[in-house]
Amino acid sequence: MPEIGIGLVGGGYMGKAHAVAYAAVGAVFQTRLRPRLEMIAASSPASSERYRAAYGFARAAANWQDLVADPGVEAVVIASPQKTHRAIAEAAFALGKPVFCEKPLGASIADAEAMVTAAETGGAVHMIGFNYVRTPATQFARQLISEGAIGKVTWFRGEHTEDFYADPQLPASWRTDGEANGTMGDLAPHLINAALALMGPIESVMAEIETVHESRGGVPVTNDDQAQMLCRFTDGTRGHLYFSRIATGRKMGYIYEITGTRGAIRFNQEDQNALWLYKAEGPEAERGFRQILTGPAHPDYLAFCQGPGHGTGYQDQIIIEARDFLEAIADGTPHWPTFRDGLAVARVVDAARRSHDQGRWTPVAAS
């Protein structure tokens, strides 16, 4: 079984998730390429060594530049802050190395556009990390919609709501500094990606973006707490999206409701192993939403568990991403979602910001 040396940049929350995923993915999915945890780089040599020992990498790098240039690193996974994404990806592509990059694609729309150009010009395999859309339930929802199970879709409502900054007494941190770290840079990309995956391209938006708690501990907050936007999809369907990091009581509110002419779908990530489906059929007295518990009949479930209703979890989403990246490398062809899909999300965010500033409907640039 051929191996591939994985280099991971970033050892924090997402770095650990990717390290665990690449340690497990070969056994879970019997991938054609078996990942080897070759090298890890973090913010300092000491941090790199600490993460190397914790996660089982063979070597620690002094910095990301050494990691990317090392011949033992054959594919690069970027799980570092957004402001570093562009430079790391461009350096890896210059050497022809495949890149998996966590969302958002870059710290700005200019970064995202440059990263797509570098990826497509160099021809290397590239993917962006939108893990939530990979749950078996959401994959099944995409399947139902594409098959016409709920008829013609007439409405989409989605939200990504959490409460990690609901308490106004919490101190300022890196999360409250800089546009890329606000709700529009952190939570919104996940739900926008879901809307694009389930519904198709967004044509235009009308957005409001708000900083509710303008200072924390006397330190000014320089990004947004919550936002909402009306949207028009290119097929004519209308929708509404809401994002918040101050939604008291909501822990993982990645939620969507999709209404069609012959049925409807509901999903809530806080119960990620259940999809609610309504079909307008049968006697009226017997109609209603029914809960579908995910199981081996649903996409990517069986590799983790043979028992229906037993469920998959957050880490399993990252393992599915790792499988897709390794399969893309084995095929020599980028798999969805590519950097261009990440750019599509960035362009919706950019249009929302312009809409807020101008107070009007704003078109989304074509990707």
C-alpha positions as CSV (number, residue, x, y, z in Angstrom):
1,M,0.0,0.0,0.0
2,P,1.7,3.3,-1.1
3,E,2.3,5.9,1.6
4,I,2.2,9.7,1.4
5,G,4.0,12.0,3.8
6,I,1.6,14.5,5.5
7,G,2.9,17.9,6.7
8,L,0.5,19.7,9.0
9,V,0.8,23.4,9.7
10,G,-1.0,24.3,13.0
11,G,-1.4,22.2,16.0
12,G,-4.3,23.8,17.9
13,Y,-8.0,22.9,17.8
14,M,-8.2,22.0,14.1
15,G,-4.6,20.8,13.9
16,K,-5.4,18.1,16.4
17,A,-8.5,17.2,14.5
18,H,-6.6,16.7,11.3
19,A,-3.8,14.8,13.0
20,V,-6.3,12.4,14.5
21,A,-8.1,12.1,11.1
22,Y,-4.9,11.2,9.2
23,A,-3.9,8.7,11.8
24,A,-7.3,7.0,11.5
25,V,-8.4,7.4,7.9
26,G,-6.5,4.5,6.3
27,A,-8.1,2.0,8.6
28,V,-11.6,3.6,8.5
29,F,-11.8,3.8,4.7
30,Q,-9.1,1.5,3.4
31,T,-7.7,4.4,1.3
32,R,-5.4,3.6,-1.6
33,L,-2.9,6.0,-0.2
34,R,-1.9,5.5,3.4
35,P,-0.9,8.8,5.2
36,R,2.3,9.0,7.1
37,L,2.4,11.6,9.8
38,E,5.7,13.1,8.6
39,M,6.1,16.6,10.0
40,I,4.3,19.3,11.9
41,A,4.9,23.0,12.3
42,A,3.4,25.5,14.8
43,S,4.1,29.0,15.9
44,S,7.5,28.2,17.4
45,P,10.0,25.3,17.4
46,A,9.0,24.5,21.0
47,S,5.3,24.3,20.1
48,S,6.1,22.2,17.0
49,E,7.9,19.7,19.2
50,R,5.2,19.6,21.8
51,Y,2.6,18.8,19.1
52,R,4.9,16.3,17.4
53,A,5.1,14.3,20.6
54,A,1.4,14.6,21.4
55,Y,0.1,13.7,17.9
56,G,2.7,11.1,16.8
57,F,4.4,13.0,13.9
58,A,7.9,11.7,13.0
59,R,9.5,15.2,13.0
60,A,8.9,18.8,14.1
61,A,9.7,21.7,11.8
62,A,11.2,25.0,13.0
63,N,8.7,26.9,10.8
64,W,6.1,26.3,8.1
65,Q,8.7,27.2,5.4
66,D,10.9,24.3,6.3
67,L,7.9,22.0,6.4
68,V,6.7,22.9,2.9
69,A,10.2,22.6,1.4
70,D,11.0,19.2,3.1
71,P,11.1,16.4,0.5
72,G,9.5,14.0,3.0
73,V,6.3,16.2,3.0
74,E,4.3,15.2,0.0
75,A,1.0,16.9,0.9
76,V,0.3,19.9,3.0
77,V,-2.6,20.4,5.4
78,I,-3.1,24.0,6.5
79,A,-4.8,24.5,9.9
80,S,-3.2,27.7,10.9
81,P,-4.7,31.3,11.2
82,Q,-6.4,32.7,8.1
83,K,-3.7,35.3,7.6
84,T,-1.1,32.6,6.9
85,H,-3.1,30.5,4.4
86,R,-2.1,32.3,1.2
87,A,1.6,32.3,1.7
88,I,1.7,28.6,2.8
89,A,-0.5,27.5,-0.1
90,E,1.4,29.4,-2.7
91,A,4.7,28.0,-1.5
92,A,3.4,24.5,-1.6
93,F,1.9,24.9,-5.1
94,A,5.2,26.3,-6.4
95,L,6.6,22.9,-5.5
96,G,3.7,21.0,-7.0
97,K,2.5,19.7,-3.6
98,P,-1.2,19.0,-2.9
99,V,-2.8,21.3,-0.4
100,F,-5.8,21.0,2.0
101,C,-6.7,24.3,3.6
102,E,-9.1,25.0,6.4
103,K,-11.8,27.6,5.8
104,P,-12.0,30.4,5.2
105,L,-9.7,30.2,2.1
106,G,-7.8,33.4,3.1
107,A,-8.0,36.4,5.2
108,S,-9.5,38.5,2.4
109,I,-11.2,38.2,-1.0
110,A,-7.9,39.1,-2.6
111,D,-6.2,36.2,-0.7
112,A,-8.9,33.8,-1.9
113,E,-8.6,34.9,-5.5
114,A,-4.8,34.6,-5.5
115,M,-5.0,31.1,-3.9
116,V,-7.4,29.9,-6.6
117,T,-5.1,31.3,-9.3
118,A,-2.0,29.6,-7.7
119,A,-3.9,26.3,-7.3
120,E,-5.3,26.1,-10.9
121,T,-2.2,27.5,-12.6
122,G,0.0,25.0,-10.9
123,G,-2.4,22.1,-11.4
124,A,-1.8,20.5,-8.0
125,V,-4.7,18.9,-6.1
126,H,-6.4,21.3,-3.7
127,M,-9.3,21.1,-1.3
128,I,-10.9,23.4,1.3
129,G,-12.3,22.2,4.7
130,F,-16.0,22.5,5.1
131,N,-16.5,19.6,7.5
132,Y,-20.2,20.0,8.5
133,V,-21.6,19.5,5.0
134,R,-20.1,16.0,5.1
135,T,-22.4,14.5,7.8
136,P,-24.3,11.5,6.5
137,A,-27.5,13.4,7.1
138,T,-26.6,16.4,5.1
139,Q,-25.2,14.3,2.3
140,F,-28.5,12.5,2.2
141,A,-30.4,15.8,2.2
142,R,-28.4,16.8,-1.0
143,Q,-29.3,13.5,-2.5
144,L,-33.0,13.9,-1.7
145,I,-33.1,17.4,-3.2
146,S,-31.2,16.4,-6.4
147,E,-33.6,13.5,-6.9
148,G,-36.6,15.8,-6.6
149,A,-38.0,14.1,-3.5
150,I,-39.5,17.3,-2.1
151,G,-40.4,18.7,-5.5
152,K,-39.3,22.2,-6.7
153,V,-37.5,24.0,-3.9
154,T,-39.3,27.3,-3.0
155,W,-37.5,28.5,0.1
156,F,-34.3,28.0,2.1
157,R,-33.6,29.2,5.6
158,G,-30.3,28.6,7.3
159,E,-28.4,29.6,10.4
160,H,-25.1,29.0,12.1
161,T,-25.5,30.1,15.7
162,E,-23.3,29.5,18.7
163,D,-23.1,31.2,22.1
164,F,-19.3,31.2,22.9
165,Y,-19.4,35.0,23.0
166,A,-22.9,35.6,24.4
167,D,-21.6,36.8,27.7
168,P,-20.6,40.5,27.3
169,Q,-18.2,40.2,30.2
170,L,-15.9,37.8,28.4
171,P,-12.6,39.4,27.6
172,A,-11.4,40.4,24.2
173,S,-9.2,37.9,22.4
174,W,-7.9,37.2,18.9
175,R,-11.5,36.3,18.0
176,T,-12.6,39.9,18.5
177,D,-9.8,41.4,16.5
178,G,-9.7,41.7,12.7
179,E,-12.4,41.2,10.0
180,A,-11.5,37.6,9.2
181,N,-12.0,36.4,12.8
182,G,-15.6,37.8,13.2
183,T,-18.7,35.9,12.7
184,M,-18.7,36.6,8.9
185,G,-15.2,35.1,8.7
186,D,-15.7,32.3,11.2
187,L,-19.2,30.9,11.3
188,A,-20.8,32.3,8.1
189,P,-18.6,30.4,5.6
190,H,-19.9,27.1,6.9
191,L,-23.6,27.9,6.4
192,I,-23.0,29.7,3.1
193,N,-21.2,26.6,1.9
194,A,-24.2,24.5,2.9
195,A,-26.5,26.8,1.1
196,L,-24.4,26.6,-2.1
197,A,-24.1,22.8,-1.8
198,L,-27.8,22.3,-1.2
199,M,-29.3,25.0,-3.4
200,G,-26.7,26.1,-5.9
201,P,-25.2,29.6,-6.6
202,I,-26.4,32.7,-4.9
203,E,-27.1,35.6,-7.3
204,S,-27.5,38.6,-4.9
205,V,-27.8,39.4,-1.2
206,M,-29.2,42.1,1.1
207,A,-27.2,42.0,4.4
208,E,-27.0,43.5,7.9
209,I,-23.9,43.0,9.9
210,E,-23.7,44.0,13.6
211,T,-21.3,44.3,16.4
212,V,-23.5,44.0,19.5
213,H,-20.8,44.2,22.2
214,E,-18.5,46.9,20.9
215,S,-15.9,46.5,23.6
216,R,-14.8,43.8,26.0
217,G,-12.8,44.6,29.1
218,G,-12.2,48.1,27.8
219,V,-10.7,46.7,24.5
220,P,-12.6,47.7,21.3
221,V,-14.1,44.8,19.3
222,T,-13.1,45.3,15.7
223,N,-15.4,42.6,14.1
224,D,-19.0,41.5,14.0
225,D,-21.0,39.4,16.5
226,Q,-24.0,38.6,14.3
227,A,-25.3,39.1,10.7
228,Q,-28.3,38.2,8.6
229,M,-29.0,38.4,4.9
230,L,-31.8,37.8,2.4
231,C,-30.5,36.0,-0.6
232,R,-31.6,35.2,-4.2
233,F,-30.3,32.0,-5.7
234,T,-29.7,31.9,-9.4
235,D,-32.6,29.5,-10.0
236,G,-34.9,32.1,-8.6
237,T,-35.4,30.6,-5.1
238,R,-35.4,33.0,-2.2
239,G,-33.7,32.4,1.2
240,H,-32.6,33.9,4.5
241,L,-29.3,33.2,6.4
242,Y,-28.4,34.2,9.9
243,F,-25.1,33.9,11.7
244,S,-24.3,34.6,15.4
245,R,-21.6,33.9,18.0
246,I,-23.8,35.5,20.7
247,A,-26.9,33.3,20.3
248,T,-27.5,32.4,24.0
249,G,-28.1,28.7,24.5
250,R,-27.2,27.6,21.1
251,K,-24.1,25.4,21.0
252,M,-23.9,24.2,17.5
253,G,-26.8,25.7,15.6
254,Y,-25.9,24.7,12.1
255,I,-29.5,24.5,11.0
256,Y,-31.4,24.6,7.7
257,E,-35.0,24.2,6.6
258,I,-35.8,23.6,2.9
259,T,-39.3,23.9,1.6
260,G,-40.4,22.3,-1.7
261,T,-43.6,21.9,-3.6
262,R,-44.0,18.3,-2.5
263,G,-42.2,18.2,0.8
264,A,-39.7,19.7,3.2
265,I,-36.4,19.0,5.0
266,R,-35.2,20.1,8.4
267,F,-31.7,19.6,10.0
268,N,-30.0,20.7,13.2
269,Q,-26.3,19.9,13.7
270,E,-26.9,19.6,17.5
271,D,-28.6,16.4,16.5
272,Q,-26.4,15.6,13.6
273,N,-27.5,12.0,13.1
274,A,-31.2,12.8,12.4
275,L,-32.8,14.3,9.4
276,W,-36.5,15.4,9.4
277,L,-38.4,14.8,6.2
278,Y,-41.9,15.7,5.2
279,K,-43.6,14.4,2.1
280,A,-47.0,15.8,0.9
281,E,-48.5,12.3,0.3
282,G,-51.0,10.0,1.8
283,P,-54.0,10.9,3.9
284,E,-53.9,14.4,5.4
285,A,-54.6,13.1,8.9
286,E,-51.4,11.0,8.7
287,R,-49.0,13.6,7.3
288,G,-46.2,15.2,9.3
289,F,-42.4,15.4,9.5
290,R,-40.8,12.0,10.3
291,Q,-37.4,11.6,11.8
292,I,-34.8,9.6,9.8
293,L,-32.0,8.3,11.9
294,T,-28.8,7.9,9.9
295,G,-27.4,4.4,9.4
296,P,-25.4,2.2,7.0
297,A,-27.8,3.1,4.1
298,H,-26.7,6.7,4.2
299,P,-23.5,8.2,2.7
300,D,-20.2,7.5,4.5
301,Y,-21.9,6.0,7.6
302,L,-21.0,2.3,7.3
303,A,-17.3,2.9,7.4
304,F,-17.7,4.1,11.0
305,C,-20.5,1.8,12.4
306,Q,-22.7,-1.0,11.3
307,G,-25.6,-0.1,13.6
308,P,-28.3,2.3,12.4
309,G,-29.0,5.1,14.9
310,H,-25.7,4.7,16.7
311,G,-24.4,7.8,15.0
312,T,-21.2,9.6,13.8
313,G,-19.5,12.6,15.4
314,Y,-17.5,15.7,14.8
315,Q,-14.2,13.9,14.4
316,D,-15.7,11.6,11.8
317,Q,-16.5,14.6,9.6
318,I,-12.8,15.4,9.5
319,I,-11.9,11.8,8.7
320,I,-14.3,11.9,5.7
321,E,-12.5,15.1,4.6
322,A,-9.1,13.3,4.9
323,R,-10.5,10.4,2.8
324,D,-11.6,12.8,0.1
325,F,-8.3,14.6,0.0
326,L,-6.3,11.3,-0.2
327,E,-8.6,10.0,-3.0
328,A,-8.2,13.3,-4.9
329,I,-4.4,12.9,-4.7
330,A,-4.7,9.2,-5.8
331,D,-6.9,10.3,-8.7
332,G,-4.7,13.3,-9.6
333,T,-7.9,15.4,-9.8
334,P,-9.3,18.0,-7.3
335,H,-12.4,16.8,-5.5
336,W,-15.2,18.9,-4.1
337,P,-15.0,21.3,-2.4
338,T,-12.0,22.8,-4.2
339,F,-10.4,26.2,-3.7
340,R,-12.8,27.6,-6.3
341,D,-15.7,26.5,-4.1
342,G,-14.0,28.3,-1.2
343,L,-13.8,31.4,-3.4
344,A,-17.5,31.1,-4.1
345,V,-18.1,31.3,-0.3
346,A,-15.7,34.2,0.0
347,R,-17.5,36.1,-2.7
348,V,-20.8,35.8,-1.0
349,V,-19.2,37.1,2.2
350,D,-17.7,40.0,0.2
351,A,-21.1,40.8,-1.3
352,A,-22.7,40.8,2.1
353,R,-20.2,43.2,3.4
354,R,-20.7,45.5,0.5
355,S,-24.5,45.2,0.8
356,H,-24.3,46.2,4.5
357,D,-22.1,49.2,3.7
358,Q,-24.3,50.4,0.8
359,G,-27.7,49.5,2.3
360,R,-29.0,47.7,-0.9
361,W,-29.2,44.4,-2.8
362,T,-25.8,43.6,-4.0
363,P,-24.8,41.0,-6.7
364,V,-22.4,38.2,-5.9
365,A,-19.5,38.0,-8.3
366,A,-19.4,34.9,-10.4
367,S,-16.8,32.3,-9.5
